[in-house]
Amino acid sequence: MGLLGLVSGLVISPVVASDVVKNDSGGGRIVDAAGDPLTFEALLDMAASKTFVLIGEIHPAAAHHAFQAEVIEGLVRRNRRPAIVLEMLPPAAQPELDRWIAGDIAAQALGEALEWSERGWPHFEMYRPIFEAARQYELPMVAAAMERSEIMALGRDGAEAVEPMRRGQLMLDRPLEGPGFDVLRRTIVDSHCGMVEENAAGPMVLIQRARDGAMAQAMMESGPDGAVLIAGTGHVRRDHGVPRLLPSGRTFAIGQFETGAFPADDSAVFDAFHLTEPVDRGDPCEGIRERMKRSSNAAEGSGSK
């Protein structure tokens, strides 16, 4: 199986339905970058002082999405009206987001209108609080993902697959070097369960950088009251994620983790942490292996014709 099959099967499809186990534990604890307890109100005060607030998540963790919605509501209470920028949806979904905020789509029809499950994300009900908060306060929502065709082109042909102007929009002219590059490459290798060798992870690193660039661009174009980014925790890291592409000193990055302990190794790349109890979802590599097997079989079948 070629690397393009890995890009198609793993990078683009973040979670499939079988990976989803709803976490109703709620709560969690908030700590600052030093690991010291932080009240929710203090967190909001810190976040509200910054133009760009980035809230990470573990995608199938319902408690993380509830927390994201609470932060959005808290920022509104502090007289902020940020745009809500979403990792999950490409520009093709923007008209449906606009219709949702305008009140033209019923709540029970929104997931289907956004083709949420077809895009490979966990059950829409987990994300619903974010969408409801945005509509309640009439906050714009922005679809900031890249289109699948563009991701596939980057995986196949590298940065030259897109025009120079588009490379600038994706901020691929901003090099990623040193520890940040090493962390991203290692994370990609580890998260793909040994199916990607470190020396073959280059196209996936490029795609991740481009996705971060697309989200950073959307945040900077979001309007005078800034933006809140809803994205995987890896995207909101300072060392290789979206914050490094935003204006210095104007970001506040919250990492969300399922862990019983403060992730001290990551203390330098987030401003605060929301820590929830881990939920057993079985072996995540099993689903990845099955998807890759299907991708490989499909490729072999196509080649035999």
C-alpha positions in Angstrom: 0.0 0.0 0.0 1.4 3.4 -1.0 1.7 6.5 1.0 -1.2 8.1 -0.8 -3.4 5.4 0.5 -2.3 6.2 4.0 -3.0 9.9 3.4 -6.5 9.1 2.1 -7.3 6.5 4.8 -5.8 8.2 7.9 -5.2 11.9 7.6 -8.5 12.8 6.0 -10.8 10.6 8.1 -10.1 11.6 11.7 -12.6 9.3 13.5 -15.1 6.8 12.3 -18.4 6.0 14.0 -17.2 2.8 15.5 -14.6 4.8 17.5 -17.2 6.8 19.3 -18.0 6.3 23.0 -19.9 9.2 24.5 -18.3 10.6 27.6 -20.9 11.9 30.0 -18.5 12.3 33.0 -18.4 16.1 32.5 -16.5 18.2 35.0 -12.7 17.8 34.8 -10.2 20.1 36.2 -8.5 23.2 34.9 -4.8 24.0 35.5 -2.5 26.6 34.2 0.8 26.0 32.3 2.6 25.3 35.6 0.0 22.7 36.6 -1.5 24.8 39.3 -5.3 24.8 39.8 -7.2 27.5 37.8 -10.8 28.5 38.3 -13.1 28.6 35.2 -13.6 32.3 35.8 -9.9 33.0 35.9 -9.5 31.0 32.7 -12.1 33.1 31.0 -10.5 36.3 32.2 -7.2 35.2 30.6 -8.8 34.0 27.4 -10.9 37.2 27.0 -7.8 39.3 27.0 -6.6 37.7 23.8 -7.8 38.1 20.2 -7.5 34.5 19.3 -8.6 31.7 21.6 -7.8 28.1 20.6 -9.5 25.3 22.4 -8.3 21.8 21.6 -10.1 18.5 22.0 -10.0 14.8 21.8 -12.6 14.3 19.1 -14.7 11.5 20.6 -14.7 13.2 24.1 -18.1 14.7 24.7 -16.9 16.5 27.8 -14.4 18.4 25.7 -17.1 19.8 23.4 -19.3 20.7 26.3 -16.3 22.6 27.7 -15.7 24.4 24.4 -19.3 25.6 24.4 -19.0 26.8 28.0 -15.9 28.8 27.1 -17.7 30.4 24.1 -20.6 31.4 26.4 -18.2 32.7 29.0 -16.4 34.9 26.4 -19.8 36.4 25.4 -20.5 37.2 29.0 -17.2 39.2 28.9 -18.5 41.2 26.0 -16.6 39.3 23.3 -18.3 38.3 20.1 -15.7 36.0 18.4 -16.2 34.0 15.2 -16.2 30.3 15.8 -13.7 28.7 13.4 -14.1 24.9 12.8 -11.5 22.4 11.9 -14.3 19.9 10.9 -15.9 21.6 7.9 -14.6 22.7 4.5 -15.7 25.9 2.7 -18.3 23.9 0.8 -20.3 23.7 4.1 -20.2 27.5 4.7 -23.7 28.2 3.3 -25.2 25.7 5.7 -23.4 27.2 8.6 -24.7 30.6 7.6 -28.2 29.3 7.3 -27.9 27.7 10.8 -26.9 31.0 12.4 -29.7 32.8 10.5 -32.2 30.3 12.0 -33.1 28.7 8.6 -32.1 25.1 9.6 -33.8 23.2 12.3 -31.6 21.8 15.0 -32.5 18.2 14.2 -31.6 18.6 10.6 -28.2 20.4 11.0 -26.0 17.3 11.2 -27.4 15.9 8.0 -27.2 19.3 6.3 -23.5 19.5 7.1 -22.9 15.9 6.0 -21.3 15.5 9.4 -21.1 11.7 9.6 -20.0 11.4 6.0 -17.0 13.6 6.7 -15.9 11.0 9.3 -16.4 12.9 12.6 -17.8 11.5 15.8 -21.6 11.7 16.4 -22.9 15.2 15.8 -24.8 15.2 19.1 -21.5 15.6 21.0 -20.7 18.8 19.0 -24.3 20.2 19.2 -23.6 22.5 22.2 -21.0 24.4 20.3 -23.4 25.1 17.4 -26.2 26.0 19.7 -24.1 28.5 21.6 -23.1 30.1 18.4 -26.7 30.4 17.2 -28.0 31.6 20.6 -25.5 34.5 20.5 -25.5 35.0 16.7 -21.8 34.4 16.4 -20.5 33.7 12.9 -19.2 30.2 12.3 -16.4 29.6 9.8 -15.7 26.4 7.9 -11.8 26.3 7.9 -10.9 22.8 6.7 -9.3 22.1 3.4 -11.2 20.4 0.7 -10.4 16.7 0.3 -9.2 17.1 -3.3 -6.6 19.7 -2.2 -5.4 17.5 0.6 -5.0 14.6 -1.8 -3.0 16.7 -4.2 -0.6 17.8 -1.5 -0.1 14.2 -0.4 0.6 13.1 -3.9 2.6 16.0 -5.4 3.8 18.1 -2.5 3.6 21.9 -2.1 4.0 22.4 -5.8 0.5 20.9 -6.2 -1.0 24.3 -5.3 -0.4 27.7 -6.9 2.1 30.1 -5.2 -0.7 32.4 -4.0 -2.5 29.4 -2.4 0.8 28.3 -0.8 0.9 31.7 0.8 -2.7 31.4 2.0 -1.8 28.1 3.6 1.3 29.6 5.1 3.5 26.9 3.7 6.1 29.7 3.2 6.5 29.7 7.0 9.0 27.0 7.6 8.6 24.5 10.4 11.9 23.4 11.8 13.6 22.2 15.0 11.7 20.7 17.9 8.3 21.5 16.5 9.0 19.6 13.3 10.3 16.7 15.3 7.3 16.6 17.6 4.9 16.7 14.7 6.6 14.0 12.7 6.9 11.7 15.8 3.2 12.3 16.6 2.2 11.3 13.1 4.2 8.1 13.3 2.9 7.2 16.7 -0.7 8.0 15.9 -0.7 5.8 12.9 0.2 2.7 14.8 3.5 1.8 13.2 2.0 2.0 9.7 4.1 5.0 8.7 7.9 5.1 8.9 9.4 8.3 10.3 11.4 8.9 7.0 8.1 8.5 5.0 6.0 10.9 7.1 6.9 14.0 5.1 3.7 14.3 3.0 1.6 14.0 6.2 3.7 16.7 7.9 3.1 18.9 4.9 -0.7 18.3 5.0 -0.8 19.0 8.7 1.1 22.3 8.2 -1.3 23.2 5.4 -4.4 22.4 7.5 -3.0 24.6 10.3 -2.3 27.4 7.8 -5.9 27.2 6.6 -7.2 27.5 10.1 -4.9 30.4 11.0 -5.9 32.3 7.9 -9.6 31.8 8.7 -9.0 33.1 12.2 -7.1 36.2 11.0 -9.9 37.0 8.5 -12.6 36.5 11.1 -13.3 40.1 12.0 -12.6 42.8 14.6 -13.5 40.7 17.7 -11.2 37.8 16.9 -12.0 34.1 16.8 -12.3 30.9 18.8 -10.8 27.8 17.1 -12.4 24.4 17.7 -9.9 21.8 16.7 -8.0 18.8 17.8 -5.5 19.5 20.6 -2.6 18.8 18.3 -3.6 21.8 16.2 -3.6 24.2 19.0 0.0 23.5 20.2 2.4 26.4 20.1 5.4 24.4 18.8 3.9 23.2 15.5 0.2 24.2 15.4 -1.9 27.1 14.6 -0.7 29.5 17.3 2.8 29.8 15.7 1.1 31.2 12.6 -0.9 33.9 14.4 0.3 37.3 15.6 2.6 37.0 18.6 1.2 37.8 22.0 -2.5 37.6 20.8 -3.3 34.0 21.4 -4.5 31.8 24.3 -4.2 28.1 23.7 -6.2 25.5 25.8 -5.2 21.9 25.6 -7.8 19.3 26.5 -6.6 15.9 27.6 -8.0 12.7 28.9 -5.5 12.0 31.6 -5.2 11.3 35.3 -2.1 13.6 35.6 -0.9 16.9 34.5 0.9 16.5 31.1 4.1 18.2 32.2 5.9 17.4 28.9 3.4 19.7 27.2 3.5 22.6 29.7 5.4 24.9 27.4 3.0 24.6 24.4 -0.3 25.5 26.0 -1.5 28.4 28.2 -3.9 26.2 30.2 -5.3 22.7 30.4 -8.7 21.1 30.8 -8.1 17.5 32.1 -10.9 15.0 32.1 -11.0 11.3 33.1 -10.0 8.8 30.4 -12.6 6.8 28.7 -11.8 3.3 27.5 -12.5 3.1 23.7 -10.6 -0.1 23.1 -7.7 -0.3 20.8 -7.7 2.6 18.4 -5.2 0.9 16.1 -7.7 -1.9 15.3 -10.0 0.5 13.5 -7.0 2.1 11.6 -5.7 -1.3 10.5 -9.2 -2.3 9.3 -9.5 1.0 7.3 -6.1 0.5 5.8 -6.9 -3.1 4.9 -10.0 -2.0 3.0 -8.0 0.8 1.3 -5.3 -1.7 0.3 -7.8 -4.3 -1.0 -9.6 -1.6 -3.1 -6.3 -0.5 -4.6 -5.3 -4.1 -5.5 -8.8 -4.7 -7.0 -8.5 -1.5 -9.1 -5.0 -2.5 -10.3 -6.1 -6.0 -11.4 -8.7 -4.7 -13.9 
